[in-house]
Amino acid sequence: MVDVWLEVEAHQYTAALEPVILECLIRPMFGRATDQKIVEDNLVKLKKVLEVYEARLSKCKYLAGDFLSLADLNHVSATACLATTPYASLFDAYPHVKAWWSGLMARPSVQKITALKKPYFQN
């Protein structure tokens, strides 16, 4: 199951999330305008993926089961970037996803990793 969710993360979740991060965070760093159409199109894709995550996380605490794994931790980097965009509240519509993310963010190791990004991506 870890491998399955790593594949979902790479080819569905991050594939939809990275364009949002690029448009909302990276392009403005270089003085370029955000292409809102790209953002909106990818948010639609991401919401579909989050529906799948919501269904999965309603059955178990973590993506691969009731144990923390690389399948969960692999989401930290990109999702921490999402948290610094205007779409930080996206998970609010998915209570199990929100609880999963909050649980990950409560871990000291995850807090250390996300703190490394703060100089670059401030709220």
Rosetta constraint file for C-alpha pairs under 8 A:
AtomPair CA 1 CA 5 HARMONIC 6.26 0.50
AtomPair CA 1 CA 63 HARMONIC 7.97 0.50
AtomPair CA 1 CA 64 HARMONIC 4.94 0.50
AtomPair CA 1 CA 65 HARMONIC 7.68 0.50
AtomPair CA 2 CA 6 HARMONIC 6.12 0.50
AtomPair CA 2 CA 63 HARMONIC 7.63 0.50
AtomPair CA 2 CA 64 HARMONIC 5.12 0.50
AtomPair CA 2 CA 69 HARMONIC 6.93 0.50
AtomPair CA 2 CA 70 HARMONIC 6.96 0.50
AtomPair CA 2 CA 71 HARMONIC 5.30 0.50
AtomPair CA 3 CA 7 HARMONIC 6.24 0.50
AtomPair CA 3 CA 71 HARMONIC 7.27 0.50
AtomPair CA 4 CA 8 HARMONIC 6.36 0.50
AtomPair CA 5 CA 9 HARMONIC 5.96 0.50
AtomPair CA 5 CA 63 HARMONIC 6.64 0.50
AtomPair CA 5 CA 64 HARMONIC 6.72 0.50
AtomPair CA 5 CA 71 HARMONIC 5.52 0.50
AtomPair CA 6 CA 10 HARMONIC 6.15 0.50
AtomPair CA 6 CA 70 HARMONIC 7.61 0.50
AtomPair CA 6 CA 71 HARMONIC 5.08 0.50
AtomPair CA 6 CA 74 HARMONIC 7.44 0.50
AtomPair CA 7 CA 11 HARMONIC 5.92 0.50
AtomPair CA 7 CA 12 HARMONIC 7.87 0.50
AtomPair CA 8 CA 12 HARMONIC 5.25 0.50
AtomPair CA 8 CA 13 HARMONIC 6.41 0.50
AtomPair CA 9 CA 13 HARMONIC 4.69 0.50
AtomPair CA 9 CA 14 HARMONIC 5.70 0.50
AtomPair CA 9 CA 15 HARMONIC 7.94 0.50
AtomPair CA 9 CA 71 HARMONIC 7.66 0.50
AtomPair CA 9 CA 74 HARMONIC 7.69 0.50
AtomPair CA 9 CA 75 HARMONIC 7.05 0.50
AtomPair CA 10 CA 14 HARMONIC 5.38 0.50
AtomPair CA 10 CA 15 HARMONIC 6.42 0.50
AtomPair CA 11 CA 15 HARMONIC 5.47 0.50
AtomPair CA 12 CA 16 HARMONIC 6.20 0.50
AtomPair CA 12 CA 46 HARMONIC 7.68 0.50
AtomPair CA 12 CA 49 HARMONIC 6.65 0.50
AtomPair CA 13 CA 17 HARMONIC 6.11 0.50
AtomPair CA 13 CA 46 HARMONIC 6.23 0.50
AtomPair CA 13 CA 49 HARMONIC 6.21 0.50
AtomPair CA 13 CA 50 HARMONIC 7.94 0.50
AtomPair CA 14 CA 18 HARMONIC 5.62 0.50
AtomPair CA 14 CA 75 HARMONIC 8.00 0.50
AtomPair CA 14 CA 78 HARMONIC 7.08 0.50
AtomPair CA 15 CA 19 HARMONIC 7.44 0.50
AtomPair CA 16 CA 20 HARMONIC 7.30 0.50
AtomPair CA 16 CA 42 HARMONIC 5.06 0.50
AtomPair CA 16 CA 43 HARMONIC 6.97 0.50
AtomPair CA 16 CA 45 HARMONIC 5.93 0.50
AtomPair CA 16 CA 46 HARMONIC 5.34 0.50
AtomPair CA 17 CA 21 HARMONIC 6.40 0.50
AtomPair CA 17 CA 42 HARMONIC 6.84 0.50
AtomPair CA 17 CA 43 HARMONIC 7.48 0.50
AtomPair CA 17 CA 46 HARMONIC 6.55 0.50
AtomPair CA 17 CA 78 HARMONIC 7.26 0.50
AtomPair CA 17 CA 82 HARMONIC 7.69 0.50
AtomPair CA 18 CA 22 HARMONIC 6.03 0.50
AtomPair CA 18 CA 78 HARMONIC 7.17 0.50
AtomPair CA 19 CA 23 HARMONIC 6.05 0.50
AtomPair CA 19 CA 38 HARMONIC 7.05 0.50
AtomPair CA 19 CA 39 HARMONIC 6.77 0.50
AtomPair CA 19 CA 42 HARMONIC 6.89 0.50
AtomPair CA 20 CA 24 HARMONIC 5.91 0.50
AtomPair CA 20 CA 38 HARMONIC 7.29 0.50
AtomPair CA 20 CA 39 HARMONIC 5.00 0.50
AtomPair CA 20 CA 42 HARMONIC 6.64 0.50
AtomPair CA 20 CA 43 HARMONIC 7.38 0.50
AtomPair CA 20 CA 82 HARMONIC 7.87 0.50
AtomPair CA 21 CA 25 HARMONIC 5.43 0.50
AtomPair CA 21 CA 26 HARMONIC 6.73 0.50
AtomPair CA 21 CA 78 HARMONIC 7.85 0.50
AtomPair CA 21 CA 81 HARMONIC 6.68 0.50
AtomPair CA 21 CA 82 HARMONIC 6.42 0.50
AtomPair CA 21 CA 85 HARMONIC 7.59 0.50
AtomPair CA 22 CA 26 HARMONIC 4.75 0.50
AtomPair CA 22 CA 27 HARMONIC 5.99 0.50
AtomPair CA 23 CA 27 HARMONIC 5.45 0.50
AtomPair CA 23 CA 28 HARMONIC 7.38 0.50
AtomPair CA 23 CA 33 HARMONIC 7.78 0.50
AtomPair CA 23 CA 34 HARMONIC 4.92 0.50
AtomPair CA 23 CA 35 HARMONIC 6.25 0.50
AtomPair CA 23 CA 36 HARMONIC 7.78 0.50
AtomPair CA 23 CA 38 HARMONIC 7.62 0.50
AtomPair CA 23 CA 39 HARMONIC 6.72 0.50
AtomPair CA 24 CA 28 HARMONIC 6.74 0.50
AtomPair CA 24 CA 34 HARMONIC 6.05 0.50
AtomPair CA 24 CA 39 HARMONIC 7.89 0.50
AtomPair CA 24 CA 85 HARMONIC 6.32 0.50
AtomPair CA 24 CA 86 HARMONIC 7.99 0.50
AtomPair CA 25 CA 29 HARMONIC 6.51 0.50
AtomPair CA 25 CA 85 HARMONIC 7.11 0.50
AtomPair CA 25 CA 121 HARMONIC 7.36 0.50
AtomPair CA 26 CA 30 HARMONIC 6.95 0.50
AtomPair CA 27 CA 31 HARMONIC 6.53 0.50
AtomPair CA 27 CA 32 HARMONIC 4.99 0.50
AtomPair CA 27 CA 33 HARMONIC 6.54 0.50
AtomPair CA 27 CA 34 HARMONIC 6.58 0.50
AtomPair CA 28 CA 32 HARMONIC 5.02 0.50
AtomPair CA 28 CA 33 HARMONIC 6.10 0.50
AtomPair CA 28 CA 34 HARMONIC 6.87 0.50
AtomPair CA 35 CA 39 HARMONIC 6.60 0.50
AtomPair CA 36 CA 40 HARMONIC 6.05 0.50
AtomPair CA 37 CA 41 HARMONIC 6.00 0.50
AtomPair CA 38 CA 42 HARMONIC 6.15 0.50
AtomPair CA 39 CA 43 HARMONIC 6.08 0.50
AtomPair CA 40 CA 44 HARMONIC 6.35 0.50
AtomPair CA 41 CA 45 HARMONIC 6.67 0.50
AtomPair CA 42 CA 46 HARMONIC 6.02 0.50
AtomPair CA 43 CA 47 HARMONIC 6.01 0.50
AtomPair CA 44 CA 48 HARMONIC 6.55 0.50
AtomPair CA 45 CA 49 HARMONIC 6.52 0.50
AtomPair CA 46 CA 50 HARMONIC 6.11 0.50
AtomPair CA 47 CA 51 HARMONIC 6.28 0.50
AtomPair CA 48 CA 52 HARMONIC 6.83 0.50
AtomPair CA 49 CA 53 HARMONIC 6.39 0.50
AtomPair CA 50 CA 54 HARMONIC 5.90 0.50
AtomPair CA 50 CA 94 HARMONIC 7.29 0.50
AtomPair CA 50 CA 97 HARMONIC 7.43 0.50
AtomPair CA 51 CA 55 HARMONIC 6.32 0.50
AtomPair CA 51 CA 94 HARMONIC 7.46 0.50
AtomPair CA 52 CA 56 HARMONIC 6.28 0.50
AtomPair CA 53 CA 57 HARMONIC 5.92 0.50
AtomPair CA 53 CA 63 HARMONIC 7.66 0.50
AtomPair CA 53 CA 97 HARMONIC 6.58 0.50
AtomPair CA 54 CA 58 HARMONIC 6.05 0.50
AtomPair CA 54 CA 94 HARMONIC 6.02 0.50
AtomPair CA 54 CA 95 HARMONIC 7.43 0.50
AtomPair CA 54 CA 96 HARMONIC 5.56 0.50
AtomPair CA 54 CA 97 HARMONIC 5.50 0.50
AtomPair CA 55 CA 59 HARMONIC 7.04 0.50
AtomPair CA 56 CA 60 HARMONIC 6.69 0.50
AtomPair CA 56 CA 63 HARMONIC 6.72 0.50
AtomPair CA 57 CA 61 HARMONIC 5.86 0.50
AtomPair CA 57 CA 62 HARMONIC 6.34 0.50
AtomPair CA 57 CA 63 HARMONIC 6.39 0.50
AtomPair CA 57 CA 96 HARMONIC 5.61 0.50
AtomPair CA 57 CA 97 HARMONIC 6.54 0.50
AtomPair CA 57 CA 100 HARMONIC 7.46 0.50
AtomPair CA 58 CA 96 HARMONIC 5.88 0.50
AtomPair CA 60 CA 65 HARMONIC 5.50 0.50
AtomPair CA 60 CA 66 HARMONIC 5.52 0.50
AtomPair CA 61 CA 65 HARMONIC 6.52 0.50
AtomPair CA 61 CA 66 HARMONIC 5.07 0.50
AtomPair CA 61 CA 67 HARMONIC 7.27 0.50
AtomPair CA 61 CA 100 HARMONIC 6.87 0.50
AtomPair CA 62 CA 66 HARMONIC 5.47 0.50
AtomPair CA 62 CA 67 HARMONIC 6.07 0.50
AtomPair CA 62 CA 68 HARMONIC 6.00 0.50
AtomPair CA 62 CA 69 HARMONIC 7.83 0.50
AtomPair CA 62 CA 72 HARMONIC 6.73 0.50
AtomPair CA 62 CA 100 HARMONIC 6.86 0.50
AtomPair CA 63 CA 71 HARMONIC 6.52 0.50
AtomPair CA 63 CA 72 HARMONIC 6.25 0.50
AtomPair CA 64 CA 68 HARMONIC 7.75 0.50
AtomPair CA 64 CA 69 HARMONIC 7.08 0.50
AtomPair CA 64 CA 71 HARMONIC 6.68 0.50
AtomPair CA 64 CA 72 HARMONIC 7.92 0.50
AtomPair CA 68 CA 72 HARMONIC 6.50 0.50
AtomPair CA 68 CA 73 HARMONIC 7.80 0.50
AtomPair CA 69 CA 73 HARMONIC 6.46 0.50
AtomPair CA 70 CA 74 HARMONIC 5.61 0.50
AtomPair CA 71 CA 75 HARMONIC 7.37 0.50
AtomPair CA 72 CA 76 HARMONIC 7.54 0.50
AtomPair CA 73 CA 104 HARMONIC 7.79 0.50
AtomPair CA 75 CA 79 HARMONIC 5.91 0.50
AtomPair CA 76 CA 80 HARMONIC 5.75 0.50
AtomPair CA 76 CA 104 HARMONIC 7.99 0.50
AtomPair CA 76 CA 110 HARMONIC 7.34 0.50
AtomPair CA 76 CA 114 HARMONIC 7.80 0.50
AtomPair CA 77 CA 81 HARMONIC 6.59 0.50
AtomPair CA 77 CA 114 HARMONIC 7.28 0.50
AtomPair CA 78 CA 82 HARMONIC 6.42 0.50
AtomPair CA 79 CA 83 HARMONIC 6.37 0.50
AtomPair CA 80 CA 84 HARMONIC 7.06 0.50
AtomPair CA 80 CA 114 HARMONIC 6.45 0.50
AtomPair CA 81 CA 85 HARMONIC 7.08 0.50
AtomPair CA 81 CA 121 HARMONIC 6.97 0.50
AtomPair CA 82 CA 87 HARMONIC 6.68 0.50
AtomPair CA 82 CA 88 HARMONIC 5.78 0.50
AtomPair CA 83 CA 87 HARMONIC 7.07 0.50
AtomPair CA 83 CA 88 HARMONIC 4.26 0.50
AtomPair CA 83 CA 89 HARMONIC 7.68 0.50
AtomPair CA 83 CA 123 HARMONIC 7.79 0.50
AtomPair CA 84 CA 88 HARMONIC 6.27 0.50
AtomPair CA 84 CA 121 HARMONIC 6.33 0.50
AtomPair CA 84 CA 122 HARMONIC 6.18 0.50
AtomPair CA 84 CA 123 HARMONIC 4.76 0.50
AtomPair CA 85 CA 123 HARMONIC 7.10 0.50
AtomPair CA 91 CA 95 HARMONIC 7.15 0.50
AtomPair CA 91 CA 97 HARMONIC 6.33 0.50
AtomPair CA 91 CA 98 HARMONIC 5.20 0.50
AtomPair CA 92 CA 98 HARMONIC 6.19 0.50
AtomPair CA 94 CA 98 HARMONIC 6.03 0.50
AtomPair CA 95 CA 99 HARMONIC 6.11 0.50
AtomPair CA 96 CA 100 HARMONIC 6.10 0.50
AtomPair CA 97 CA 101 HARMONIC 6.10 0.50
AtomPair CA 98 CA 102 HARMONIC 5.98 0.50
AtomPair CA 99 CA 103 HARMONIC 6.01 0.50
AtomPair CA 100 CA 104 HARMONIC 6.29 0.50
AtomPair CA 101 CA 105 HARMONIC 6.11 0.50
AtomPair CA 102 CA 106 HARMONIC 6.15 0.50
AtomPair CA 103 CA 107 HARMONIC 6.86 0.50
AtomPair CA 104 CA 110 HARMONIC 6.68 0.50
AtomPair CA 105 CA 110 HARMONIC 5.82 0.50
AtomPair CA 105 CA 111 HARMONIC 6.09 0.50
AtomPair CA 106 CA 110 HARMONIC 7.35 0.50
AtomPair CA 106 CA 111 HARMONIC 6.97 0.50
AtomPair CA 107 CA 111 HARMONIC 6.29 0.50
AtomPair CA 108 CA 112 HARMONIC 6.27 0.50
AtomPair CA 109 CA 113 HARMONIC 6.46 0.50
AtomPair CA 110 CA 114 HARMONIC 6.15 0.50
AtomPair CA 111 CA 115 HARMONIC 6.01 0.50
AtomPair CA 112 CA 116 HARMONIC 6.71 0.50
AtomPair CA 113 CA 117 HARMONIC 7.36 0.50
AtomPair CA 114 CA 118 HARMONIC 6.91 0.50
AtomPair CA 117 CA 121 HARMONIC 5.99 0.50
AtomPair CA 118 CA 122 HARMONIC 5.54 0.50
